[in-house]
Amino acid sequence: MQLAGVYSRVIDGKTLTLSASGWTYRNTFVLYDYETESLWYHLEGEQGLRCISGKYQDRQLKEWTSEVSAWNKWLEKHPDTKYLISGSGL
């Protein structure tokens, strides 16, 4: 099982729009939020994204547990998974 970083975008009840800033540090993208123009980075040894510059400096966005999996392997482990079918009108 390979893990991937998945982070909350909500802080103080506001949802941030995160995007790659174009900067990297130690081979990891530095993220940018459009709402406050803050920079976010995953610091080694910490869970979540830490704001390294901007309005929320030194605050964190929560990291959620996740995994990268092939669809057939996921269904083997989670047979009750619900999903939408393209064109279903839902």
C-alpha positions as CSV (number, residue, x, y, z in Angstrom):
1,M,0.0,0.0,0.0
2,Q,1.3,3.4,-1.0
3,L,0.2,6.4,1.0
4,A,-0.5,9.8,-0.5
5,G,-0.8,13.2,1.2
6,V,-4.5,14.4,1.2
7,Y,-5.2,17.6,3.1
8,S,-8.2,19.4,4.4
9,R,-8.7,22.8,2.7
10,V,-10.8,24.2,5.5
11,I,-9.4,26.6,8.1
12,D,-11.5,28.8,10.5
13,G,-14.6,27.7,8.6
14,K,-13.3,28.9,5.2
15,T,-12.5,26.6,2.3
16,L,-9.2,27.4,0.6
17,T,-8.4,26.8,-3.1
18,L,-5.0,25.2,-3.2
19,S,-2.7,25.0,-6.2
20,A,0.9,24.4,-6.9
21,S,2.9,27.7,-6.4
22,G,5.6,26.8,-8.9
23,W,8.1,26.5,-6.1
24,T,9.6,23.3,-4.7
25,Y,11.5,22.7,-1.5
26,R,13.4,19.4,-0.9
27,N,11.6,17.9,-4.0
28,T,8.1,18.7,-2.7
29,F,5.7,21.2,-4.1
30,V,5.0,24.3,-2.1
31,L,1.2,25.0,-2.4
32,Y,-0.5,28.4,-2.7
33,D,-4.0,29.4,-1.7
34,Y,-5.8,31.9,-3.9
35,E,-7.9,33.4,-1.1
36,T,-5.0,34.7,1.1
37,E,-2.0,34.2,-1.2
38,S,-0.4,32.1,1.6
39,L,2.2,29.4,1.0
40,W,1.7,25.9,2.4
41,Y,4.3,23.1,2.8
42,H,4.4,19.6,4.4
43,L,7.1,19.8,7.0
44,E,8.9,16.5,7.7
45,G,7.8,14.9,10.9
46,E,4.5,16.8,11.0
47,Q,1.0,15.7,9.9
48,G,-0.7,18.2,7.7
49,L,0.3,21.3,5.7
50,R,1.9,24.2,7.6
51,C,1.4,27.7,6.4
52,I,5.0,29.0,5.9
53,S,4.1,32.5,4.7
54,G,0.9,34.6,4.7
55,K,-2.2,35.2,6.8
56,Y,-2.2,31.7,8.4
57,Q,1.5,31.6,9.1
58,D,2.4,28.7,11.5
59,R,-1.2,27.3,11.3
60,Q,-1.9,23.8,9.9
61,L,-4.3,22.1,7.6
62,K,-5.2,18.6,8.7
63,E,-3.9,15.6,6.9
64,W,-6.3,12.8,6.1
65,T,-5.4,9.1,5.9
66,S,-5.3,7.9,2.4
67,E,-3.9,5.3,0.1
68,V,-3.1,4.9,-3.6
69,S,-4.7,1.7,-5.0
70,A,-5.8,0.1,-8.3
71,W,-9.6,0.2,-8.6
72,N,-9.9,-3.6,-8.6
73,K,-7.8,-3.9,-5.5
74,W,-9.9,-1.2,-3.8
75,L,-13.1,-3.0,-4.6
76,E,-11.7,-6.3,-3.2
77,K,-11.0,-4.5,0.1
78,H,-14.1,-2.3,0.1
79,P,-16.9,-4.1,-1.8
80,D,-19.6,-1.7,-0.5
81,T,-18.0,1.3,-2.1
82,K,-20.5,3.6,-3.9
83,Y,-19.6,5.5,-7.0
84,L,-21.2,7.6,-9.8
85,I,-21.4,6.4,-13.4
86,S,-20.7,9.1,-16.0
87,G,-23.9,10.1,-17.8
88,S,-26.1,8.7,-15.1
89,G,-27.7,12.1,-14.6
90,L,-26.9,12.3,-10.9
